[in-house]
C-alpha cells in the first residue's frame, strides 16, 4: 500500500499516525480537542467543536502531504462521538469535508486495542498469558482478558475515563476513588491473570515517567521521557489508575503506546 494516515477522533484528543507501505509507523500527531467536554445537557455535541476538530484533521493531512498528493486516510470515532445524540450530524460534517468517519462500537474499540498491542513489540516483551489489557481514554476504558491459549475471555468497554477521573479527583477524597478503582479492578478479574498491559495517553505517560517507582515496565523498549508531556489533571488521572491497579492488585503493569489506530492498520493491511 502507499503511505496511509489513520485518525483516532477521541474524547480528549485527536491522534493520527502516518504509516508506510511496509507497515512502519513513521510519525504521530496529537491535537487536544476535548470533544467529550463539548457534549451539552441535551446529549448533543457542539457542532462548532466538531468543525474545529475537522480543521485539525485537514491540517494534519496537509502537513503530511507537502507535495499536495494526500495519502490514503481513514477516521475512526470512539466514545465521545458514539454517545452523542447527534452522531449522524457529526458523521455528515466529516463527509462534507471529504472525510469518512467510522464510529466504533464499544466492543470494536476493545478489539482494535487488542490487535494493536499484540502486533506491536508488546507481544514479544510480555512474559506470557493470561493478562488483562486495558486502554483508558478520555471518556471510556476498554478491557480485554487474554487467556493462556490465545483466546479472548471477554472484551468490554466501561464509561469511565480521564474526564470522569478528573471530575472525581476534584470532588472526592483520594481514598474514595482509589477504593472505587480497586472495586472496578476486582470486577474485571473474572479469571486469574498474571499481569496487566495498559495503554491510553494519561495512563501510559504517567507510568513511563514513574518507571522504577511502581511495578511498571515499558513493553516497547522506547526511551522514557525526562518529563511527561501530560501534566496537571491528566497526569493525576493516570496516577490514580496506575496506583489503584498496582497497589490494590499487586500485579506487574506493562505499558504500551500502541492502540486503536494501530490495530485498525494491522487488521486492514497486514494480510
Secondary structure, DSSP 8 states (H G I E B T S, - for coil): ---EEEEEE-SSEEEEEEE-TTS-EEEEEEEE--GGGGB-TTS-B-HHHHHHHHHHHHHHHHHH-TTS---EEEEEE-HHHHT-TTHHHHHHHHHHTT--EEE--HHHHHHHHHHHHHTSTHHHHS--S-EEEEEE-SS-EEEEEE-TTS-EEEEEEES--HHHHHHHHHHS-HHHHHHHHHHHHHHH-SS--SEEEEESHHHHHHHHHTBTTBSEEETT-----SS-S--HHHHHHHHHHHHHHHHHH--EEEE-S--HHHHHHHHHH--
